[in-house]
Amino acid sequence: MSEPAAAAMSSPRAEPASEQRDDRAANALLLAAVLAFTAVRLAVASHTGLVDDEAYYRIWSLGASLSYLDHPPMVAWIIGAGRAIAGDTTLGVRLLAPILMLAGTGILWRTAHLLYGPDVARRAVWIMLAMPLLAIGGIIVTPDLPSVLSAGLVIWALAELDRSRNPKWWIAIGLFSGLGLLSKYTNLFLGASILLWLLATPENRRWLRSPMLWLGGVIAVLVASPVAIWNAEHGWASFIKQFGRVGHGGKAGLNYLVEFIGGFGLLESPLIALLALVGFIGAVRGAVSERRPNDVLLTAAIAPMLLYFTVHALHDRVQGNWPAPLYPAFAICAALGLQKIPHTWRRATFVSALALGFASTAIIYAHAFHPLLQSAKDPTEQMRGWPALADEIERKRQETAAAWLATSSYATTGQLMFAIKGRSEVVQLDERLRYIFLPPPRDDLLNKPALYVELERRVDLPLLSKKFAKIEKVGTLKRVNGSPDGATYVLYLVSQPIAPLLTIDGKL
């Protein structure tokens, strides 16, 4: 490391007492804001319904497994821990989301402080708080939650390594990388980030000769091994399902790329996204032209994943949550982008960026409680109307003398299992590989009539015809979800099963 670079990464100079008081006051205000937002997120988490994916992941927490069809097991462990503390409630399912996001702000602060100093660290945390995607992620429990946290831990550990040159940090890097692979397959890109950082400068390449680096790699593999073991035991089903998306896509074009960029800007908040772009370009320039250690690490944290998703968007859609692990690093970039703003406009720009982000978050939270606009495509509609619908379904089941409930989608299965609260057995007729960690339904139960319940557009009559000899439509029910017409569910009484009723046929 060159002497100027080493000086930039060294301990900050002694500050006058007035500046230290200002720093303490700024830090206290930031801490109060972080704690206040955590409290708000806990309140929103406990008073809004689960989305479909959350209800499905809750099922994972009902049975132990090394991994699962759709994702690695970390989200199941998080939900299981929350349910153990707060019960099988909405708050129990989501309890750790605001808490882990709270931990993430501390990790981001330390990382940014190591790389660019206290001012950038404070601004980065404020900006992270104002990002709508992370505000949603601080409430809803999905694999993105531990994925973002694990990515942040890896970059923090690399920053500590870069500052201290202590090879023992490779053990932490290996551990956090393994935890990331237990969270979501997207975290494989952190391996590319580590490799890019290693190869970027002669000082970093020296680590390739360190036994601690290779020990860290072994630790990462061992920590992530449950996912590989599960896949090996189940025909690599999860790998095929997820990595099959890499080569899948439609005709090349710019539509998905424009959608990706637009979604990224909205989910970061537009002004924050512009500042992040400015800061990222500056970091890339500093990494390429001057090999500044802090810029090298920040660029390496972002470039591999961002490059992949940009290429992917040239032929297929990139879901808005996929790049979530990049958002904390982009918060640092946005804080750096503020430094490019003329001093007279800097404070106003910062306040405006935060105000726009917080306003967007407030609208999202308010809309989750009560729809501000009614739309059939409203993603928050999944959160509404399930307890009342479950009660109506139970009454219909008893009226038709059905012994159990059948479905044909993971969304309906998850929501009904949570809302029914054990009053009836809920069984998805297809995609049985999703549920092999649960005890199989009893044969004597499956031989009795069932009430098939499914969202109107998801009704699978060919599936029912393969499974049952007798099928009778017995009505429809509405779930009041805030949309103009609600969600319509069709009910069929099915009986005389055609053996075998439930099979793991490899259909994903």
C-alpha positions as CSV (number, residue, x, y, z in Angstrom):
1,M,0.0,0.0,0.0
2,S,1.4,3.4,-0.9
3,E,2.2,6.0,1.8
4,P,-0.6,8.4,0.7
5,A,-3.1,5.5,0.5
6,A,-2.0,4.2,3.9
7,A,-2.4,7.7,5.4
8,A,-6.0,7.9,3.9
9,M,-6.8,4.6,5.6
10,S,-5.1,5.4,8.9
11,S,-6.8,6.7,12.1
12,P,-8.3,10.1,11.8
13,R,-6.4,13.1,13.1
14,A,-7.2,14.6,16.5
15,E,-10.2,16.9,16.2
16,P,-10.9,20.2,18.1
17,A,-13.3,19.8,21.0
18,S,-16.1,21.7,19.1
19,E,-15.9,19.2,16.2
20,Q,-15.9,16.3,18.6
21,R,-19.1,17.7,20.2
22,D,-20.7,18.1,16.8
23,D,-19.8,14.5,15.9
24,R,-21.3,13.2,19.1
25,A,-24.5,15.2,18.5
26,A,-24.7,14.0,14.9
27,N,-24.1,10.4,16.0
28,A,-26.7,10.7,18.7
29,L,-29.3,12.0,16.3
30,L,-28.5,9.2,13.8
31,L,-28.8,6.6,16.5
32,A,-32.1,8.0,17.7
33,A,-33.4,7.9,14.1
34,V,-32.2,4.3,13.6
35,L,-34.0,3.2,16.8
36,A,-37.1,5.1,15.9
37,F,-37.3,3.5,12.5
38,T,-36.8,0.1,14.0
39,A,-39.7,0.7,16.3
40,V,-41.9,1.9,13.4
41,R,-40.9,-1.2,11.4
42,L,-41.8,-3.5,14.3
43,A,-45.2,-1.8,14.6
44,V,-45.9,-2.1,10.8
45,A,-44.7,-5.7,10.8
46,S,-47.0,-6.7,13.6
47,H,-50.1,-5.0,12.2
48,T,-50.1,-5.9,8.5
49,G,-50.7,-9.3,7.0
50,L,-48.1,-11.6,5.5
51,V,-47.4,-11.6,1.8
52,D,-47.6,-14.9,-0.1
53,D,-43.9,-15.6,0.0
54,E,-43.6,-15.0,3.8
55,A,-46.6,-17.3,4.4
56,Y,-44.8,-20.0,2.3
57,Y,-41.5,-19.5,4.1
58,R,-43.3,-19.9,7.4
59,I,-44.1,-23.5,6.4
60,W,-40.3,-24.1,6.1
61,S,-39.9,-23.2,9.7
62,L,-42.3,-26.0,10.7
63,G,-39.9,-28.8,9.7
64,A,-36.1,-29.1,9.9
65,S,-34.3,-29.5,6.6
66,L,-30.7,-28.9,5.3
67,S,-32.2,-26.7,2.5
68,Y,-35.3,-26.2,0.5
69,L,-36.4,-26.3,-3.1
70,D,-36.6,-22.6,-3.7
71,H,-33.8,-21.2,-1.5
72,P,-31.2,-22.1,1.1
73,P,-32.5,-22.5,4.7
74,M,-31.5,-19.2,6.5
75,V,-34.9,-17.6,6.1
76,A,-36.6,-20.6,7.7
77,W,-34.2,-20.4,10.7
78,I,-34.9,-16.6,11.0
79,I,-38.7,-17.2,11.0
80,G,-38.4,-20.2,13.3
81,A,-36.4,-18.1,15.8
82,G,-39.0,-15.3,15.7
83,R,-41.9,-17.7,16.2
84,A,-40.1,-19.2,19.2
85,I,-39.9,-15.8,20.8
86,A,-43.2,-14.1,19.8
87,G,-45.4,-17.1,18.9
88,D,-46.9,-18.2,15.6
89,T,-48.2,-14.7,14.8
90,T,-47.5,-12.1,12.1
91,L,-45.0,-10.5,14.5
92,G,-43.4,-13.8,15.3
93,V,-42.8,-14.5,11.7
94,R,-41.4,-11.1,11.1
95,L,-39.8,-10.3,14.4
96,L,-36.2,-10.5,13.3
97,A,-36.6,-8.5,10.1
98,P,-36.4,-5.0,11.8
99,I,-33.7,-6.3,14.2
100,L,-31.5,-7.6,11.5
101,M,-32.0,-4.4,9.5
102,L,-30.9,-2.6,12.7
103,A,-27.7,-4.7,12.8
104,G,-27.2,-3.9,9.1
105,T,-27.1,-0.2,9.7
106,G,-24.4,-0.7,12.3
107,I,-22.4,-2.8,9.8
108,L,-22.8,-0.2,7.1
109,W,-21.7,2.6,9.4
110,R,-18.5,0.7,10.4
111,T,-17.7,-0.2,6.8
112,A,-18.2,3.4,5.5
113,H,-16.2,4.8,8.5
114,L,-13.3,2.5,7.7
115,L,-13.3,3.4,4.1
116,Y,-14.2,7.1,4.0
117,G,-14.5,8.5,7.5
118,P,-17.3,9.5,9.9
119,D,-19.1,12.0,7.7
120,V,-19.6,9.6,4.8
121,A,-20.5,6.9,7.3
122,R,-23.3,9.0,8.9
123,R,-24.7,10.1,5.5
124,A,-24.6,6.5,4.2
125,V,-26.7,5.3,7.1
126,W,-29.2,8.1,6.7
127,I,-29.5,7.3,3.0
128,M,-29.9,3.6,3.8
129,L,-32.8,4.4,6.1
130,A,-34.4,6.4,3.3
131,M,-34.2,3.6,0.6
132,P,-37.7,2.3,0.0
133,L,-36.6,-1.3,-0.9
134,L,-34.7,-1.6,2.4
135,A,-37.6,-0.1,4.3
136,I,-39.8,-2.8,2.9
137,G,-37.1,-5.4,3.6
138,G,-37.0,-4.3,7.2
139,I,-40.5,-5.6,7.6
140,I,-41.0,-8.5,5.2
141,V,-39.1,-11.7,5.9
142,T,-37.6,-13.1,2.7
143,P,-34.2,-14.6,1.7
144,D,-33.2,-11.1,0.7
145,L,-33.0,-10.1,4.4
146,P,-30.1,-12.4,5.4
147,S,-28.7,-12.0,1.9
148,V,-28.2,-8.3,2.3
149,L,-26.9,-8.7,5.9
150,S,-24.4,-11.4,4.9
151,A,-23.2,-9.3,1.9
152,G,-22.7,-6.3,4.2
153,L,-20.7,-8.5,6.7
154,V,-18.4,-9.7,3.9
155,I,-17.6,-6.2,2.7
156,W,-17.1,-5.0,6.3
157,A,-14.7,-7.8,7.1
158,L,-12.7,-7.0,3.9
159,A,-12.6,-3.4,5.0
160,E,-11.2,-4.5,8.4
161,L,-8.7,-6.7,6.6
162,D,-7.6,-3.8,4.3
163,R,-7.2,-1.5,7.3
164,S,-5.5,-3.9,9.7
165,R,-3.7,-6.3,7.3
166,N,-4.5,-8.9,10.0
167,P,-4.9,-12.3,8.1
168,K,-7.3,-13.6,10.8
169,W,-10.0,-11.6,9.1
170,W,-10.1,-14.2,6.4
171,I,-11.7,-16.5,8.9
172,A,-14.6,-14.0,9.3
173,I,-14.8,-13.5,5.6
174,G,-15.1,-17.2,5.1
175,L,-17.8,-17.5,7.8
176,F,-19.8,-14.6,6.4
177,S,-19.5,-15.8,2.9
178,G,-20.8,-19.2,4.0
179,L,-23.7,-17.6,5.8
180,G,-24.5,-15.7,2.6
181,L,-24.7,-18.9,0.7
182,L,-27.0,-20.3,3.3
183,S,-29.2,-17.2,2.6
184,K,-29.5,-16.9,-1.1
185,Y,-27.7,-18.1,-4.2
186,T,-27.2,-14.4,-5.3
187,N,-24.5,-14.2,-2.7
188,L,-22.3,-16.3,-4.9
189,F,-21.4,-12.9,-6.5
190,L,-19.6,-12.1,-3.3
191,G,-17.0,-14.7,-4.3
192,A,-16.5,-12.7,-7.5
193,S,-16.2,-9.5,-5.5
194,I,-13.5,-11.0,-3.3
195,L,-11.6,-12.3,-6.3
196,L,-11.8,-8.9,-8.0
197,W,-10.5,-7.2,-4.9
198,L,-7.7,-9.7,-4.6
199,L,-6.5,-9.2,-8.2
200,A,-7.0,-5.5,-8.3
201,T,-3.7,-4.4,-6.6
202,P,-0.3,-6.0,-5.9
203,E,-0.8,-5.5,-2.2
204,N,-4.0,-7.5,-2.3
205,R,-2.6,-10.2,-4.5
206,R,-0.1,-11.0,-1.8
207,W,-3.0,-12.5,0.2
208,L,-3.2,-15.4,-2.3
209,R,-0.1,-16.8,-0.6
210,S,-1.7,-16.6,2.8
211,P,-2.8,-19.9,4.4
212,M,-5.5,-17.9,6.2
213,L,-7.2,-17.0,2.9
214,W,-7.5,-20.6,1.9
215,L,-8.7,-21.5,5.4
216,G,-11.4,-18.9,5.0
217,G,-12.4,-20.6,1.8
218,V,-12.6,-24.0,3.5
219,I,-14.8,-22.4,6.2
220,A,-17.1,-20.9,3.6
221,V,-17.5,-24.3,1.9
222,L,-18.2,-26.1,5.2
223,V,-20.7,-23.5,6.4
224,A,-22.6,-23.7,3.0
225,S,-22.4,-27.5,2.7
226,P,-26.0,-28.2,3.9
227,V,-27.2,-26.6,0.7
228,A,-24.9,-28.8,-1.5
229,I,-25.8,-31.9,0.5
230,W,-29.6,-31.3,0.1
231,N,-29.2,-30.8,-3.6
232,A,-27.1,-33.9,-4.0
233,E,-29.8,-35.9,-2.2
234,H,-32.6,-34.5,-4.3
235,G,-31.3,-34.5,-7.8
236,W,-29.8,-31.0,-7.7
237,A,-33.4,-29.7,-7.9
238,S,-32.8,-26.3,-6.2
239,F,-29.7,-25.6,-8.3
240,I,-31.6,-26.5,-11.5
241,K,-34.5,-24.4,-10.5
242,Q,-32.5,-21.3,-9.7
243,F,-29.5,-21.5,-12.0
244,G,-31.8,-22.4,-14.9
245,R,-32.8,-18.8,-14.9
246,V,-29.3,-17.8,-16.1
247,G,-29.8,-19.1,-19.6
248,H,-33.5,-18.6,-19.8
249,G,-34.9,-15.6,-21.5
250,G,-36.6,-14.0,-24.4
251,K,-35.5,-12.0,-27.3
252,A,-32.6,-9.6,-26.7
253,G,-33.7,-6.0,-26.4
254,L,-33.7,-2.9,-24.2
255,N,-37.1,-3.2,-22.6
256,Y,-36.0,-5.2,-19.6
257,L,-32.9,-3.1,-19.2
258,V,-35.0,0.1,-19.1
259,E,-37.3,-1.6,-16.6
260,F,-34.3,-2.7,-14.5
261,I,-32.8,0.8,-14.4
262,G,-36.2,2.4,-13.7
263,G,-37.0,-0.1,-10.9
264,F,-33.6,0.4,-9.4
265,G,-34.1,4.2,-9.4
266,L,-37.5,4.0,-7.8
267,L,-36.6,1.4,-5.2
268,E,-33.5,3.4,-4.2
269,S,-35.5,6.7,-4.5
270,P,-34.7,8.7,-7.6
271,L,-32.5,11.4,-6.1
272,I,-30.6,8.8,-4.0
273,A,-30.1,6.8,-7.2
274,L,-28.6,9.8,-9.0
275,L,-26.2,10.5,-6.2
276,A,-25.3,6.8,-6.0
277,L,-24.5,6.8,-9.7
278,V,-22.2,9.8,-9.4
279,G,-20.5,8.3,-6.4
280,F,-20.1,4.9,-8.1
281,I,-18.5,6.5,-11.2
282,G,-16.1,8.4,-8.9
283,A,-15.2,5.2,-7.0
284,V,-14.6,3.3,-10.3
285,R,-12.3,6.1,-11.5
286,G,-10.4,6.2,-8.2
287,A,-10.1,2.4,-8.3
288,V,-8.9,2.2,-11.9
289,S,-6.7,5.3,-12.2
290,E,-5.2,5.6,-8.7
291,R,-5.8,2.2,-7.1
292,R,-7.1,3.8,-4.0
293,P,-7.8,1.0,-1.6
294,N,-11.2,2.3,-0.4
295,D,-12.4,2.8,-4.0
296,V,-11.1,-0.6,-5.0
297,L,-13.1,-2.3,-2.3
298,L,-16.3,-0.4,-3.0
299,T,-16.0,-1.0,-6.7
300,A,-15.4,-4.7,-6.2
301,A,-18.4,-4.9,-3.9
302,I,-20.7,-3.7,-6.6
303,A,-19.3,-4.4,-10.1
304,P,-19.7,-8.2,-10.5
305,M,-23.4,-8.4,-9.4
306,L,-24.3,-5.1,-11.2
307,L,-22.6,-6.3,-14.4
308,Y,-24.5,-9.7,-14.3
309,F,-27.9,-8.1,-13.7
310,T,-27.3,-5.6,-16.5
311,V,-26.4,-8.4,-19.0
312,H,-29.4,-10.5,-17.7
313,A,-31.7,-7.5,-18.3
314,L,-30.7,-7.5,-22.0
315,H,-32.7,-10.7,-22.5
316,D,-35.0,-11.3,-19.4
317,R,-36.6,-9.5,-16.5
318,V,-34.6,-8.7,-13.4
319,Q,-37.0,-8.7,-10.4
320,G,-36.7,-5.6,-8.3
321,N,-35.5,-7.4,-5.2
322,W,-32.7,-9.4,-6.8
323,P,-30.0,-6.6,-6.6
324,A,-30.9,-5.9,-2.9
325,P,-27.4,-6.8,-1.6
326,L,-26.1,-3.9,-3.6
327,Y,-28.2,-1.3,-1.8
328,P,-26.0,-0.7,1.3
329,A,-22.9,-0.3,-1.0
330,F,-24.9,2.1,-3.1
331,A,-25.8,4.0,0.1
332,I,-22.0,4.6,0.5
333,C,-21.8,5.7,-3.2
334,A,-24.7,8.2,-2.7
335,A,-22.9,9.6,0.4
336,L,-19.8,10.0,-1.8
337,G,-21.9,11.5,-4.6
338,L,-23.0,14.3,-2.2
339,Q,-19.3,15.3,-1.9
340,K,-19.4,16.1,-5.6
341,I,-22.3,18.6,-5.1
342,P,-21.1,22.3,-4.6
343,H,-21.0,23.0,-0.9
344,T,-23.7,25.6,-1.0
345,W,-26.2,23.1,-2.4
346,R,-24.9,20.0,-0.6
347,R,-27.1,20.2,2.5
348,A,-30.2,21.0,0.5
349,T,-29.5,18.1,-1.8
350,F,-29.0,15.7,1.1
351,V,-32.2,16.8,2.9
352,S,-34.2,16.6,-0.4
353,A,-32.9,13.1,-1.1
354,L,-33.8,11.9,2.4
355,A,-37.2,13.7,2.3
356,L,-38.1,12.0,-1.0
357,G,-37.0,8.6,0.2
358,F,-38.8,8.9,3.6
359,A,-42.0,10.2,1.9
360,S,-42.0,7.2,-0.5
361,T,-41.6,4.9,2.4
362,A,-44.4,6.5,4.4
363,I,-46.7,6.2,1.4
364,I,-45.8,2.5,1.1
365,Y,-46.4,1.9,4.8
366,A,-49.7,3.8,4.7
367,H,-50.8,1.9,1.6
368,A,-50.1,-1.4,3.3
369,F,-52.5,-0.5,6.1
370,H,-55.2,1.0,3.8
371,P,-55.1,1.2,0.0
372,L,-54.5,4.7,-1.1
373,L,-55.2,3.7,-4.7
374,Q,-57.2,0.6,-5.8
375,S,-55.6,-1.6,-8.4
376,A,-56.0,-5.2,-9.3
377,K,-52.1,-5.4,-9.6
378,D,-51.4,-4.0,-6.2
379,P,-48.7,-6.1,-4.6
380,T,-50.0,-5.3,-1.1
381,E,-53.3,-7.0,-1.8
382,Q,-51.7,-10.3,-0.7
383,M,-51.6,-9.0,2.9
384,R,-55.4,-8.5,3.3
385,G,-58.5,-10.5,4.0
386,W,-57.1,-13.9,4.8
387,P,-58.6,-14.4,8.3
388,A,-62.1,-13.7,7.1
389,L,-61.6,-15.9,4.0
390,A,-60.2,-18.8,6.1
391,D,-63.3,-18.6,8.4
392,E,-65.6,-18.8,5.3
393,I,-63.6,-21.7,3.9
394,E,-63.8,-23.6,7.2
395,R,-67.6,-23.1,7.2
396,K,-67.8,-24.4,3.6
397,R,-65.6,-27.4,4.5
398,Q,-67.9,-28.4,7.3
399,E,-71.0,-27.8,5.2
400,T,-69.7,-30.1,2.4
401,A,-68.4,-32.7,4.9
402,A,-64.9,-32.4,3.4
403,A,-62.1,-33.7,5.7
404,W,-59.2,-31.6,4.4
405,L,-58.3,-28.7,2.1
406,A,-56.5,-29.1,-1.2
407,T,-54.6,-26.4,-3.2
408,S,-52.4,-26.2,-6.2
409,S,-50.1,-23.2,-5.5
410,Y,-47.6,-22.4,-2.8
411,A,-49.1,-19.0,-2.3
412,T,-52.6,-20.3,-1.4
413,T,-51.1,-23.1,0.6
414,G,-48.9,-20.8,2.7
415,Q,-51.6,-18.3,3.4
416,L,-54.3,-20.9,4.2
417,M,-52.0,-22.8,6.5
418,F,-51.3,-19.6,8.5
419,A,-54.9,-18.4,8.5
420,I,-56.5,-21.8,9.2
421,K,-54.4,-22.2,12.4
422,G,-54.5,-26.0,12.4
423,R,-58.3,-26.3,12.1
424,S,-57.9,-28.3,8.9
425,E,-55.1,-30.1,7.1
426,V,-54.0,-28.0,4.0
427,V,-52.2,-30.0,1.3
428,Q,-50.9,-28.8,-2.1
429,L,-51.6,-31.5,-4.6
430,D,-48.6,-30.8,-6.9
431,E,-45.0,-29.7,-6.5
432,R,-44.6,-32.1,-3.5
433,L,-40.8,-31.5,-3.5
434,R,-41.6,-28.2,-1.8
435,Y,-42.9,-30.0,1.3
436,I,-40.9,-33.2,1.7
437,F,-39.5,-31.9,5.1
438,L,-43.0,-32.1,6.6
439,P,-44.6,-35.4,7.8
440,P,-46.8,-36.7,4.9
441,P,-50.5,-36.5,5.2
442,R,-52.2,-39.6,6.5
443,D,-53.6,-42.0,3.9
444,D,-56.8,-42.4,5.8
445,L,-57.3,-38.6,5.6
446,L,-56.4,-38.4,1.9
447,N,-58.9,-41.1,1.1
448,K,-61.7,-38.8,2.4
449,P,-63.3,-36.0,0.4
450,A,-61.4,-32.7,0.2
451,L,-62.4,-29.1,-0.5
452,Y,-60.2,-27.8,-3.2
453,V,-59.6,-24.0,-2.9
454,E,-57.7,-21.9,-5.4
455,L,-57.5,-18.4,-6.8
456,E,-59.7,-18.2,-9.9
457,R,-56.8,-17.7,-12.3
458,R,-54.8,-20.5,-10.7
459,V,-57.5,-23.2,-10.8
460,D,-56.0,-26.4,-12.3
461,L,-58.8,-28.6,-13.5
462,P,-56.5,-31.0,-15.5
463,L,-54.6,-31.6,-12.2
464,L,-57.8,-32.4,-10.4
465,S,-58.9,-34.7,-13.2
466,K,-55.6,-36.7,-12.7
467,K,-56.0,-36.8,-9.0
468,F,-59.7,-37.5,-8.4
469,A,-62.5,-39.5,-10.0
470,K,-65.3,-37.1,-8.7
471,I,-65.1,-33.3,-9.0
472,E,-68.0,-31.0,-8.1
473,K,-67.9,-27.2,-8.1
474,V,-69.5,-26.0,-4.8
475,G,-69.1,-22.2,-5.1
476,T,-66.8,-19.2,-5.0
477,L,-65.6,-16.9,-2.2
478,K,-64.2,-13.4,-2.2
479,R,-61.2,-12.2,-0.3
480,V,-61.5,-8.5,0.5
481,N,-58.1,-7.3,-0.5
482,G,-58.5,-3.6,-1.2
483,S,-58.8,-4.0,-5.0
484,P,-62.1,-3.0,-6.8
485,D,-63.4,-6.5,-7.2
486,G,-61.5,-8.4,-4.5
487,A,-59.9,-11.8,-5.2
488,T,-62.1,-14.6,-6.2
489,Y,-61.5,-18.2,-5.0
490,V,-63.2,-21.2,-6.6
491,L,-64.1,-24.2,-4.5
492,Y,-64.5,-27.8,-5.6
493,L,-65.5,-30.8,-3.6
494,V,-63.2,-33.6,-4.8
495,S,-63.3,-37.3,-3.8
496,Q,-62.4,-40.8,-4.9
497,P,-58.7,-40.2,-5.2
498,I,-56.8,-41.9,-8.0
499,A,-53.8,-43.6,-6.3
500,P,-51.2,-42.5,-5.7
501,L,-52.6,-39.1,-4.8
502,L,-49.4,-37.3,-3.8
503,T,-46.2,-38.1,-5.7
504,I,-42.8,-36.4,-6.1
505,D,-42.7,-36.5,-9.8
506,G,-39.8,-34.1,-10.4
507,K,-42.1,-31.2,-11.5
508,L,-40.7,-28.0,-10.1
